[in-house]
Amino acid sequence: MYQQFLTKMEIARIKKGKPYLFSDVAKWGGKGDNLLKLSEVLNVPKGFIISSDTYLDFIRQNSLSGFLQYSLERDNKEEVHRTIKEKFASSNLNKDLVSRLEVEFKRAKTPLAVRSSSIGEDGDKNSYAGQHETILGVTSFREFLESMKEVYASLFTPRVIEYRKSRKLQDDSIALVVQTMIDPVTSGVAYSPSPKNPGEILIESTWGLCTSVVDGRPCDIYRVLDTVTGNVIDDISSKKIERDVFSKLRKKVVTEKISYLKRGKSSLTQGQVLDVARTVKSIERAYGHPMDMEFAFDNSNDLYVLQARPITTTTQTLEKEILLPNILAQRILARSKNIRNQGIFEGPAVVVRVVDHVNKSFDVDGNLVEMNNQYAKDGYVLLTPEVPPQLEQHVTNAKAIYATECGTTGHAAAVACEKGIIYLGRGANSFPNLLERVRSGTKVGMIVSRDEGILYLA
């Protein structure tokens, strides 16, 4: 019975120089559609894209529509995702599909990255930044099939459900991008132009895989004012103590310590900074609007474009320009030029002292669930060293965020700005050990102008 309504799964190969004439986001998803365009002229990791029809067929073949509708009516979203993930894992992919995929898998060079490309993802209005799952380091066909179903199930993680709800979006369909993983020496994210300043290009980078930057960990920050003269302002972080790499021995992505010599060293050379800046600028010109780009440099110093998407948020322009007031120096906790949305907010602080991204845990001063409920009406200011996805989904009532160690190009910053949350990246802390000295519940304020933001005791 299933065969009579089976739609035709399509596969598009990511290959340099292959003409891509017609945009079809509904088939390839936002990320996949952009990568097909970029691969015509730029250095994009090779691979293939599985059309969104495949996901719809998977749902129909296994009669999952009713199950999904029933599951999503439940209140516990963590339990919803766990149940859906288990159901997807035990469901079957069509045999003809598996046969075709095995051919494509054997053509590809492992390890592979299996990435989401939902229909609503990486568009000009909604980024879905970091919301769906990416599986890195896939080396066997069995792992590949399991990864497909895991990425499909990530349409229903708590943070994706909350994101769709907050943006008033309908349920989504999803294509899959499958690419050979680059083993990068360094990688990062570039914005052209910077959300803060249309006259500059913003680049953030670190050692190893780009997961460190997009997950909101410590990174180096570069502001390129002129790609011809090489006028660059840099802010090099000494907190880059760990990097993510693919372990060939363990066949998975692991986090390892960075040598002391590299921790305070710039992760990009001057030439690499300008190479990235010129590439992202060319992408911006081709698309005709602001773009961000994930990139990586390998051992041969070759620059790879991992993805590019429209910048969904720039620093918002308010009817009345915000000017920073004169606040007593002893009340100022931090200042930063790494800003996103302008705005003013005063309220209680919720303090995250330590983020452990290896174990996906964080140390909060107080009970985060209780504080979310307590401050649900008026909101709070989140103070945290980093904003990884596992934290972001739990701070639904934050009205302002100050991240003491990371920049402004990570997934959490993009999503925060789409929600209208004031966001400050790494700045100069007036209080040594800021996150240890300020307690949750302390009334603080954040004011962000077009050029700078300050955090202060209210």
C-alpha positions in Angstrom: 0.0 0.0 0.0 2.8 2.3 0.8 4.3 2.2 -2.7 1.3 3.8 -4.3 1.9 7.2 -2.6 5.7 7.0 -2.3 7.2 10.3 -3.6 10.5 10.4 -5.4 13.5 10.9 -3.2 16.0 13.1 -4.9 19.7 13.5 -4.2 21.8 16.5 -5.2 25.6 16.2 -5.1 27.7 19.1 -3.7 30.3 19.6 -6.3 32.4 22.6 -7.3 31.7 23.9 -10.8 28.4 22.1 -11.1 25.7 24.6 -12.3 22.9 25.2 -9.9 20.3 27.2 -11.7 17.0 27.0 -9.8 16.4 27.7 -6.1 14.2 25.1 -4.4 14.3 25.6 -0.7 11.2 23.4 -0.3 13.2 20.4 -1.6 16.7 21.0 -0.2 16.0 23.2 2.9 17.6 26.5 3.6 21.1 25.2 4.4 21.2 22.7 1.5 19.9 25.3 -1.0 22.6 27.8 0.0 25.4 25.2 -0.1 24.4 24.1 -3.6 24.7 27.7 -4.8 28.0 28.3 -3.0 29.6 25.1 -4.3 29.5 26.4 -7.9 32.4 28.8 -7.3 33.7 28.4 -3.7 35.5 25.6 -1.8 32.7 23.7 -0.1 33.2 20.2 1.4 32.0 17.5 -1.0 28.9 15.5 -0.2 25.3 15.2 -1.1 21.8 16.4 0.0 18.8 14.2 0.6 15.6 15.9 -0.3 12.9 16.7 2.2 10.5 14.3 0.5 12.5 11.5 2.2 11.5 12.8 5.6 7.8 13.0 4.6 7.9 9.5 3.2 9.5 8.2 6.4 6.6 9.7 8.4 4.0 8.2 6.1 5.6 4.8 5.7 5.7 4.4 9.5 2.3 6.0 10.1 3.8 8.5 12.5 1.6 11.5 11.9 -0.9 10.6 14.6 1.8 9.6 17.0 3.5 13.0 16.5 0.3 15.0 17.0 -0.5 13.1 20.2 3.1 13.5 21.5 3.2 17.2 20.9 0.1 17.8 23.0 2.0 16.7 26.1 3.5 19.4 28.5 6.9 17.8 29.3 8.9 18.7 26.1 12.0 16.8 27.2 9.9 13.7 27.5 8.2 14.5 24.1 11.6 14.6 22.4 12.9 11.5 24.1 9.8 9.5 23.1 9.9 10.8 19.5 13.6 10.1 19.2 13.1 6.5 20.4 10.1 6.0 18.1 12.1 7.3 15.1 15.1 5.1 16.0 12.9 2.0 15.9 11.1 2.9 12.7 12.3 1.6 9.3 13.6 3.5 6.3 12.3 2.2 2.9 14.5 -0.5 1.4 14.8 1.2 -2.0 15.9 4.3 -0.2 18.5 2.4 1.9 19.9 0.8 -1.3 20.3 4.2 -3.0 21.8 5.8 0.1 24.4 3.0 0.4 25.6 3.8 -3.1 26.0 7.5 -2.1 27.6 6.6 1.2 30.3 4.5 -0.6 31.1 7.4 -2.9 31.7 9.7 0.0 34.9 10.1 2.0 34.4 9.5 5.7 34.2 10.7 8.4 31.0 12.5 7.5 28.9 15.2 9.0 25.1 14.7 8.8 23.4 18.1 9.1 19.9 19.4 9.3 18.5 21.5 6.5 14.9 22.2 7.4 12.6 24.2 5.1 12.5 27.1 7.5 16.2 27.0 8.3 18.8 29.6 7.3 16.3 31.8 5.6 16.1 35.6 5.6 13.6 35.7 8.5 14.3 32.7 10.7 17.7 31.2 11.2 16.9 28.2 13.5 20.5 28.8 14.5 21.8 25.7 16.3 18.3 24.4 16.9 18.5 21.1 15.0 20.9 18.3 15.4 24.2 17.9 13.6 26.0 14.5 13.9 29.7 14.7 13.4 32.2 11.9 12.8 30.0 9.3 11.0 32.2 6.5 9.7 29.9 3.5 9.1 26.7 3.0 7.0 24.8 1.8 10.1 25.8 5.0 12.0 24.7 7.0 9.0 21.2 5.6 8.9 20.9 6.1 12.7 22.1 9.7 12.3 19.5 10.4 9.7 16.7 9.4 12.1 18.3 11.3 15.0 18.5 14.5 12.9 14.9 14.0 11.8 13.9 13.7 15.5 15.6 17.0 16.3 12.6 18.7 14.7 11.0 18.1 18.0 13.7 19.0 20.6 12.4 21.3 23.4 14.4 24.3 22.0 13.0 23.8 18.5 9.4 23.5 19.8 9.9 26.6 21.8 11.6 28.4 18.9 8.7 27.6 16.5 6.2 28.7 19.2 8.0 32.0 19.9 8.2 32.8 16.2 4.7 31.6 15.5 5.9 29.1 12.9 4.2 26.0 11.6 5.6 22.4 11.8 8.5 21.9 9.4 9.9 19.4 7.0 13.6 18.6 6.7 16.3 17.7 4.2 19.7 16.3 5.1 23.1 17.6 4.2 25.8 15.0 4.2 29.4 16.2 3.8 32.9 15.0 4.3 34.3 16.5 7.5 37.2 18.9 7.3 39.9 18.4 9.8 40.5 22.1 10.5 43.5 23.7 12.2 41.2 26.7 12.9 37.6 27.6 12.1 35.0 30.2 12.9 32.1 32.5 11.8 32.2 35.7 9.8 29.5 38.4 9.4 29.4 40.8 6.4 28.7 43.4 7.5 29.0 43.3 11.3 25.5 43.6 12.8 26.9 46.5 14.9 28.6 48.5 12.2 27.9 48.4 8.4 31.4 49.6 7.8 33.2 46.5 9.1 33.3 42.8 8.8 33.2 40.7 12.0 35.1 37.5 12.3 35.3 35.1 15.3 37.5 32.0 15.4 39.2 29.4 17.5 41.3 26.3 17.2 39.8 23.1 15.9 36.2 22.5 14.8 33.7 25.4 14.5 31.5 23.9 17.2 33.4 26.0 19.8 32.4 29.3 18.2 28.8 28.4 17.3 28.3 26.9 20.8 29.3 30.2 22.4 32.7 29.3 23.9 35.8 31.6 24.2 37.1 32.8 20.8 39.2 35.4 19.1 37.4 38.4 17.6 38.5 40.4 14.6 37.0 43.6 13.1 38.1 44.1 9.5 37.8 47.8 8.6 39.5 47.6 5.2 40.2 44.4 3.2 42.6 46.2 0.9 44.9 47.9 3.4 44.5 45.1 6.0 43.2 47.4 8.7 42.1 44.9 11.4 41.3 45.4 15.1 41.8 42.1 17.0 40.8 40.9 20.4 42.6 37.7 21.2 41.3 35.5 24.0 43.6 33.7 26.4 40.6 31.5 27.5 40.8 29.2 24.5 41.8 26.3 26.6 40.0 23.5 24.7 39.2 22.6 21.2 37.0 20.0 19.4 38.6 17.6 17.0 37.7 14.4 15.3 39.6 11.4 16.8 40.4 8.8 14.2 41.2 6.4 16.9 37.9 6.8 18.8 36.0 7.6 15.6 34.1 10.5 17.2 34.5 14.2 18.0 36.4 14.7 21.3 37.3 17.8 23.3 41.0 18.1 24.1 43.2 20.6 25.9 45.1 23.3 23.8 48.8 23.7 24.5 49.7 26.7 26.6 51.6 28.3 23.7 48.5 28.3 21.6 45.9 29.5 24.2 46.9 33.2 24.0 47.9 33.1 20.3 45.8 34.4 17.5 43.9 31.5 15.8 44.1 33.3 12.5 47.0 34.9 10.7 46.6 38.3 9.1 46.4 36.7 5.7 43.7 34.3 6.8 41.7 37.1 8.4 41.7 39.0 5.1 41.0 35.8 3.1 37.9 35.1 5.2 36.8 38.8 5.0 37.0 38.9 1.2 35.2 35.6 0.8 32.3 36.6 3.1 32.1 40.0 1.4 31.8 38.3 -2.0 29.0 36.2 -0.7 27.2 39.2 0.7 27.5 40.9 -2.7 26.2 37.8 -4.5 23.1 37.5 -2.3 22.5 41.2 -2.1 22.0 41.4 1.6 24.0 40.8 4.9 25.3 37.3 5.3 27.1 35.2 7.8 29.5 32.3 6.9 31.0 29.4 8.8 34.5 28.6 7.6 37.5 26.4 8.3 41.2 26.3 7.3 42.9 22.8 6.9 46.5 21.8 7.3 47.2 23.1 3.7 45.8 26.5 4.6 42.9 26.0 2.2 39.8 27.9 3.1 36.5 26.0 3.2 33.0 27.5 3.3 31.0 25.3 5.6 27.7 27.2 5.2 26.3 30.7 4.7 23.0 32.2 5.5 21.3 35.6 5.7 21.8 37.5 8.9 18.3 37.6 10.3 19.0 40.3 12.9 21.1 43.4 12.8 21.5 45.9 15.7 18.0 47.2 16.0 17.4 50.9 15.3 15.1 52.5 17.9 12.9 55.5 17.4 14.9 57.3 20.1 18.6 56.8 20.1 20.0 55.3 23.3 22.8 57.2 25.0 24.9 55.7 27.7 24.3 57.6 31.0 26.9 58.7 33.4 26.9 55.9 36.0 29.2 55.9 39.0 32.3 53.9 38.3 31.9 51.7 41.4 28.5 50.6 40.1 29.7 49.5 36.7 30.3 45.7 36.4 31.4 45.5 32.8 31.6 47.3 29.5 31.7 45.8 26.0 31.7 46.9 22.4 30.6 43.4 21.4 26.9 44.2 21.2 23.7 43.1 19.5 20.3 44.7 20.1 20.1 48.1 21.6 18.0 48.4 24.7 17.6 49.1 28.4 16.6 46.6 31.1 16.9 46.4 34.8 16.0 43.3 36.8 17.4 40.5 39.0 20.5 38.6 37.9 20.5 34.9 37.2 24.2 33.8 37.4 25.8 30.8 35.8 29.2 30.4 37.3 30.6 27.6 35.2 29.7 25.9 31.9 30.9 22.3 31.3 30.2 21.7 27.7 31.9 18.3 27.7 29.3 16.9 30.1 26.6 19.4 28.9 26.1 20.8 32.3 26.3 24.1 34.1 26.7 25.4 37.6 24.0 28.0 38.5 23.9 30.1 41.6 20.4 29.0 42.7 17.7 26.8 41.2 17.3 27.7 37.6 13.8 26.2 37.3 12.5 28.1 40.3 14.1 31.4 39.1 12.6 31.0 35.7 9.2 30.6 37.3 9.8 33.4 39.8 10.9 35.9 37.2 8.5 34.7 34.4 6.5 37.9 34.4 9.2 40.6 34.4 12.3 38.7 33.2 15.9 38.8 34.4 19.5 39.4 33.3 21.5 36.3 32.5 25.2 36.5 33.5 27.2 33.5 32.1 30.6 32.7 30.8 29.2 31.0 27.7 25.8 30.3 26.2 25.7 26.7 24.9 22.5 25.2 23.4 21.9 23.1 26.6 21.8 26.3 28.6 19.9 28.5 26.1 16.8 26.3 26.1 16.5 26.7 29.8 16.6 30.6 30.0 13.4 31.3 28.3 12.6 34.4 30.5 15.9 36.2 30.0 15.5 39.8 28.8 19.2 40.6 28.6 22.3 38.4 28.4 26.0 39.1 29.2 28.4 36.4 28.2 31.7 37.1 29.8 33.9 35.0 27.5 32.4 34.6 24.0 31.5 36.9 21.2 28.3 37.6 19.3 28.3 35.2 16.3 27.2 32.0 18.2 23.9 30.3 17.8 22.5 31.6 21.1 23.3 35.2 20.2 21.5 34.9 16.9 18.4 33.3 18.5 18.5 35.9 21.4 18.4 38.7 18.9 15.6 37.2 16.9 13.6 37.2 20.2 14.5 40.8 21.0 16.8 40.0 23.9 19.6 42.5 24.6 22.9 40.7 24.2 26.5 41.6 25.2 29.5 39.6 24.3 32.9 39.6 26.0 34.0 42.9 27.4 36.1 44.4 30.2 34.9 43.4 33.6 35.2 46.0 36.3 34.6 43.3 38.9 37.4 40.7 39.1 35.7 37.2 39.2 32.4 38.8 38.2 30.5 35.5 38.1 31.6 34.5 41.6 31.0 37.9 43.3 27.5 38.7 41.9 24.8 36.5 43.3 21.6 35.5 41.6 18.8 37.9 42.7 21.0 41.0 42.8 19.4 43.8 40.9 21.4 44.8 37.9 20.9 46.7 34.7 22.1 46.6 31.1 22.1 49.5 28.7 23.2 49.0 25.1 23.7 51.8 22.6 24.6 51.6 19.0 28.3 51.4 19.9 28.7 50.0 23.4 27.0 48.3 26.3 27.4 48.5 30.0 26.3 46.2 32.9 25.8 47.9 36.2 24.5 47.5 39.7 20.9 49.0 39.6 
